[in-house]
Structure formats: C-alpha cells, structure tokens
Amino acid sequence: MTDLAGFRRLVGRDHGLCVVSTLRADTTIHSSVVNAGVLDHPTTGTAAVGFVALGGSRKLVHLRAHPRATVVVRAGWDWTAVEGPADLAGPDDALPGIDAEAARLLLRAVFTAAGGTHDDWDTYDRVMADERRTAVLITPERIYSNR
C-alpha cells in the first residue's frame, strides 16, 4: 500500500505531530517528535512525507549514515505509518536539482504541508537559515495503519 491519503487526513487532526524513527550507528532505534505533512517530492513529483530537521540534530546524523526512516502520525486511536528512503535538502545536504532558492521554498512547503502558517515569511526564512534547517523527504515504500 503506497497511498498517503490516510496519512494526510490524520495530519490535519493534530497539527501534523508525528513520531519519526531513525537507525543509530549501533543499530538501535532513535525516535523523536516532529511536525510532518504530505507534499510532492521536488525532484520526483511523487507524494512524500516531509518534515524539517534542525541542523546538527541526531536525526540528521542518523539519516546521513542510513537514509531511511519511519514516520507515524496519530490522532486519537487512529494512526498511519510510512516507511521508506529519506532524501535531505538543506545547507549541509545537497539534493541534486535543488539549489539554495528551491531549498528555501521547500522548507516553506514542508512547513505548510504539516499545517503551519506564518505571518512573516522573511523572518521564517532567516531563522531556518540561521538554524541550518534541512528538509527531510520520505518516499513511501510501505504504508500501514490500524484502519
């Protein structure tokens, strides 16, 4: 199953709050909470799950070494998990075909896909650059849920 409709539906029910799990070097699982949403991958055009990671975060360290993740969204007792390879697009993670301007706009697209809004996009862009934020895009290989 690779349809993201169920994931997209749940994003809107709880501010896009999700748990993302990555693989540590010692092969244990690292999990953290992010805001994620569904958007078109900027280089393939296929639907992907995206979130923004803080530069220098453990998530990015893990994803650079092992570029796969699982993202779970839940609202009440409903949940959907997406597993797949991760692409990174940010100041420390060049994604072929994505220049600095496209990466800036991608960070905005991921933020809005997760339900975010902003009154001052220039400030948003400056903070994202100052924090070396990176867009993480998970291409679904496996999707499963309790529904």
ZADO-1210 file (C-alpha; in nm, 4 decimals, padded with zeros to 6 digits):
<atoms>
<atom x="00.0000" y="00.0000" z="00.0000" code="MET" pos="1"/>
<atom x="00.1520" y="00.3362" z="-00.1020" code="THR" pos="2"/>
<atom x="-00.1473" y="00.5722" z="-00.0813" code="ASP" pos="3"/>
<atom x="-00.0827" y="00.8644" z="00.1538" code="LEU" pos="4"/>
<atom x="-00.4493" y="00.9720" z="00.1837" code="ALA" pos="5"/>
<atom x="-00.4850" y="00.8248" z="00.5326" code="GLY" pos="6"/>
<atom x="-00.1629" y="00.9881" z="00.6498" code="PHE" pos="7"/>
<atom x="-00.2691" y="01.3230" z="00.5011" code="ARG" pos="8"/>
<atom x="-00.6098" y="01.3001" z="00.6725" code="ARG" pos="9"/>
<atom x="-00.4523" y="01.2431" z="01.0150" code="LEU" pos="10"/>
<atom x="-00.2019" y="01.5290" z="00.9755" code="VAL" pos="11"/>
<atom x="-00.4892" y="01.7745" z="00.9854" code="GLY" pos="12"/>
<atom x="-00.6317" y="01.6301" z="01.3057" code="ARG" pos="13"/>
<atom x="-00.3374" y="01.7024" z="01.5391" code="ASP" pos="14"/>
<atom x="-00.1164" y="01.9776" z="01.3926" code="HIS" pos="15"/>
<atom x="00.0948" y="01.7295" z="01.1959" code="GLY" pos="16"/>
<atom x="00.2519" y="01.5900" z="01.5126" code="LEU" pos="17"/>
<atom x="00.4342" y="01.2693" z="01.4256" code="CYS" pos="18"/>
<atom x="00.6983" y="01.0367" z="01.5625" code="VAL" pos="19"/>
<atom x="00.9969" y="00.9798" z="01.3359" code="VAL" pos="20"/>
<atom x="01.2286" y="00.6844" z="01.3914" code="SER" pos="21"/>
<atom x="01.5802" y="00.6524" z="01.2519" code="THR" pos="22"/>
<atom x="01.8581" y="00.3999" z="01.2915" code="LEU" pos="23"/>
<atom x="02.1555" y="00.4775" z="01.5151" code="ARG" pos="24"/>
<atom x="02.5052" y="00.3522" z="01.4320" code="ALA" pos="25"/>
<atom x="02.4691" y="00.0804" z="01.6980" code="ASP" pos="26"/>
<atom x="02.1502" y="-00.0388" z="01.5166" code="THR" pos="27"/>
<atom x="01.9147" y="00.0740" z="01.7933" code="THR" pos="28"/>
<atom x="01.6173" y="00.2950" z="01.7097" code="ILE" pos="29"/>
<atom x="01.6100" y="00.6690" z="01.7768" code="HIS" pos="30"/>
<atom x="01.2645" y="00.8311" z="01.7884" code="SER" pos="31"/>
<atom x="01.1568" y="01.1921" z="01.8237" code="SER" pos="32"/>
<atom x="00.8533" y="01.4098" z="01.7637" code="VAL" pos="33"/>
<atom x="00.8280" y="01.6312" z="01.4548" code="VAL" pos="34"/>
<atom x="00.5615" y="01.8138" z="01.2568" code="ASN" pos="35"/>
<atom x="00.5207" y="01.6376" z="00.9234" code="ALA" pos="36"/>
<atom x="00.2950" y="01.6560" z="00.6207" code="GLY" pos="37"/>
<atom x="00.2412" y="01.5210" z="00.2718" code="VAL" pos="38"/>
<atom x="00.3761" y="01.7062" z="-00.0316" code="LEU" pos="39"/>
<atom x="00.5146" y="01.6325" z="-00.3749" code="ASP" pos="40"/>
<atom x="00.8832" y="01.5429" z="-00.3745" code="HIS" pos="41"/>
<atom x="01.0587" y="01.8328" z="-00.5532" code="PRO" pos="42"/>
<atom x="01.2700" y="01.6140" z="-00.7827" code="THR" pos="43"/>
<atom x="01.0458" y="01.3135" z="-00.8489" code="THR" pos="44"/>
<atom x="00.6999" y="01.4704" z="-00.8272" code="GLY" pos="45"/>
<atom x="00.5711" y="01.1727" z="-00.6268" code="THR" pos="46"/>
<atom x="00.3919" y="01.2165" z="-00.2953" code="ALA" pos="47"/>
<atom x="00.6259" y="01.2076" z="00.0049" code="ALA" pos="48"/>
<atom x="00.6137" y="01.2692" z="00.3778" code="VAL" pos="49"/>
<atom x="00.8199" y="01.5708" z="00.4734" code="GLY" pos="50"/>
<atom x="00.9462" y="01.7281" z="00.7928" code="PHE" pos="51"/>
<atom x="01.2094" y="01.9854" z="00.8832" code="VAL" pos="52"/>
<atom x="01.5092" y="01.8912" z="01.0986" code="ALA" pos="53"/>
<atom x="01.7324" y="02.1231" z="01.2965" code="LEU" pos="54"/>
<atom x="02.0870" y="02.1410" z="01.1634" code="GLY" pos="55"/>
<atom x="02.3169" y="01.9274" z="01.3769" code="GLY" pos="56"/>
<atom x="02.0307" y="01.7163" z="01.5135" code="SER" pos="57"/>
<atom x="02.0794" y="01.3483" z="01.5839" code="ARG" pos="58"/>
<atom x="01.8088" y="01.2716" z="01.3248" code="LYS" pos="59"/>
<atom x="02.0248" y="01.4226" z="01.0540" code="LEU" pos="60"/>
<atom x="02.3353" y="01.2395" z="01.1726" code="VAL" pos="61"/>
<atom x="02.1434" y="00.9114" z="01.1556" code="HIS" pos="62"/>
<atom x="01.9784" y="00.9882" z="00.8217" code="LEU" pos="63"/>
<atom x="02.3099" y="01.0822" z="00.6612" code="ARG" pos="64"/>
<atom x="02.4551" y="00.7456" z="00.7635" code="ALA" pos="65"/>
<atom x="02.1430" y="00.5386" z="00.6962" code="HIS" pos="66"/>
<atom x="01.8934" y="00.7348" z="00.4834" code="PRO" pos="67"/>
<atom x="01.5710" y="00.5567" z="00.5831" code="ARG" pos="68"/>
<atom x="01.3022" y="00.6446" z="00.8346" code="ALA" pos="69"/>
<atom x="00.9594" y="00.5552" z="00.9646" code="THR" pos="70"/>
<atom x="00.7135" y="00.8342" z="01.0373" code="VAL" pos="71"/>
<atom x="00.3955" y="00.7666" z="01.2370" code="VAL" pos="72"/>
<atom x="00.1076" y="01.0122" z="01.2590" code="VAL" pos="73"/>
<atom x="-00.1745" y="00.9580" z="01.5072" code="ARG" pos="74"/>
<atom x="-00.4913" y="01.1282" z="01.6161" code="ALA" pos="75"/>
<atom x="-00.6860" y="00.9628" z="01.8938" code="GLY" pos="76"/>
<atom x="-00.6658" y="00.5898" z="01.8300" code="TRP" pos="77"/>
<atom x="-00.6161" y="00.6268" z="01.4529" code="ASP" pos="78"/>
<atom x="-00.2624" y="00.6039" z="01.3181" code="TRP" pos="79"/>
<atom x="-00.0706" y="00.5535" z="00.9942" code="THR" pos="80"/>
<atom x="00.2985" y="00.4673" z="00.9499" code="ALA" pos="81"/>
<atom x="00.5122" y="00.5421" z="00.6462" code="VAL" pos="82"/>
<atom x="00.8491" y="00.3731" z="00.5888" code="GLU" pos="83"/>
<atom x="01.0984" y="00.4473" z="00.3160" code="GLY" pos="84"/>
<atom x="01.4175" y="00.6095" z="00.1961" code="PRO" pos="85"/>
<atom x="01.4940" y="00.9654" z="00.3025" code="ALA" pos="86"/>
<atom x="01.6225" y="01.2495" z="00.0873" code="ASP" pos="87"/>
<atom x="01.7767" y="01.5525" z="00.2564" code="LEU" pos="88"/>
<atom x="01.7755" y="01.9070" z="00.1185" code="ALA" pos="89"/>
<atom x="01.9497" y="02.1756" z="00.3205" code="GLY" pos="90"/>
<atom x="02.2629" y="02.3833" z="00.3616" code="PRO" pos="91"/>
<atom x="02.4695" y="02.0796" z="00.4634" code="ASP" pos="92"/>
<atom x="02.2842" y="01.8267" z="00.2480" code="ASP" pos="93"/>
<atom x="02.2735" y="01.8996" z="-00.1223" code="ALA" pos="94"/>
<atom x="01.9899" y="01.7320" z="-00.3110" code="LEU" pos="95"/>
<atom x="02.0645" y="01.7176" z="-00.6852" code="PRO" pos="96"/>
<atom x="01.8371" y="01.9561" z="-00.8727" code="GLY" pos="97"/>
<atom x="01.7632" y="02.1696" z="-00.5650" code="ILE" pos="98"/>
<atom x="01.9538" y="02.4989" z="-00.5411" code="ASP" pos="99"/>
<atom x="01.9511" y="02.7361" z="-00.2425" code="ALA" pos="100"/>
<atom x="01.6350" y="02.9156" z="-00.3579" code="GLU" pos="101"/>
<atom x="01.4490" y="02.5892" z="-00.4199" code="ALA" pos="102"/>
<atom x="01.5608" y="02.4638" z="-00.0761" code="ALA" pos="103"/>
<atom x="01.4281" y="02.7828" z="00.0869" code="ARG" pos="104"/>
<atom x="01.0904" y="02.7344" z="-00.0810" code="LEU" pos="105"/>
<atom x="01.0922" y="02.3621" z="00.0029" code="LEU" pos="106"/>
<atom x="01.1280" y="02.4407" z="00.3750" code="LEU" pos="107"/>
<atom x="00.8197" y="02.6602" z="00.3451" code="ARG" pos="108"/>
<atom x="00.6299" y="02.3889" z="00.1558" code="ALA" pos="109"/>
<atom x="00.7106" y="02.1258" z="00.4191" code="VAL" pos="110"/>
<atom x="00.6052" y="02.3642" z="00.6977" code="PHE" pos="111"/>
<atom x="00.2703" y="02.4406" z="00.5341" code="THR" pos="112"/>
<atom x="00.2101" y="02.0725" z="00.4444" code="ALA" pos="113"/>
<atom x="00.2366" y="01.9995" z="00.8171" code="ALA" pos="114"/>
<atom x="-00.0319" y="02.2606" z="00.8840" code="GLY" pos="115"/>
<atom x="00.1966" y="02.5520" z="00.9669" code="GLY" pos="116"/>
<atom x="00.1245" y="02.9143" z="00.8873" code="THR" pos="117"/>
<atom x="00.3427" y="03.2213" z="00.9228" code="HIS" pos="118"/>
<atom x="00.2809" y="03.5963" z="00.9284" code="ASP" pos="119"/>
<atom x="00.6380" y="03.6895" z="00.8328" code="ASP" pos="120"/>
<atom x="00.7992" y="03.4573" z="00.5781" code="TRP" pos="121"/>
<atom x="01.1188" y="03.6649" z="00.5649" code="ASP" pos="122"/>
<atom x="01.1725" y="03.6006" z="00.9370" code="THR" pos="123"/>
<atom x="01.0876" y="03.2328" z="00.8875" code="TYR" pos="124"/>
<atom x="01.3475" y="03.2076" z="00.6084" code="ASP" pos="125"/>
<atom x="01.6122" y="03.3824" z="00.8213" code="ARG" pos="126"/>
<atom x="01.5542" y="03.1527" z="01.1213" code="VAL" pos="127"/>
<atom x="01.5637" y="02.8414" z="00.9000" code="MET" pos="128"/>
<atom x="01.8953" y="02.9571" z="00.7517" code="ALA" pos="129"/>
<atom x="02.0425" y="03.0550" z="01.0909" code="ASP" pos="130"/>
<atom x="01.9490" y="02.7119" z="01.2354" code="GLU" pos="131"/>
<atom x="02.0740" y="02.5300" z="00.9222" code="ARG" pos="132"/>
<atom x="01.7385" y="02.3550" z="00.8920" code="ARG" pos="133"/>
<atom x="01.7066" y="02.0685" z="00.6446" code="THR" pos="134"/>
<atom x="01.4003" y="01.9350" z="00.4668" code="ALA" pos="135"/>
<atom x="01.3642" y="01.5579" z="00.5043" code="VAL" pos="136"/>
<atom x="01.1522" y="01.3781" z="00.2450" code="LEU" pos="137"/>
<atom x="01.0442" y="01.0177" z="00.2980" code="ILE" pos="138"/>
<atom x="00.9372" y="00.8351" z="-00.0166" code="THR" pos="139"/>
<atom x="00.6838" y="00.5719" z="00.0895" code="PRO" pos="140"/>
<atom x="00.7791" y="00.2113" z="00.0268" code="GLU" pos="141"/>
<atom x="00.5460" y="00.0732" z="00.2912" code="ARG" pos="142"/>
<atom x="00.2358" y="00.2299" z="00.4478" code="ILE" pos="143"/>
<atom x="00.0286" y="00.0633" z="00.7147" code="TYR" pos="144"/>
<atom x="-00.2311" y="00.1664" z="00.9694" code="SER" pos="145"/>
<atom x="-00.4963" y="00.0469" z="01.2090" code="ASN" pos="146"/>
<atom x="-00.7690" y="00.1313" z="00.9542" code="ARG" pos="147"/>
</atoms>
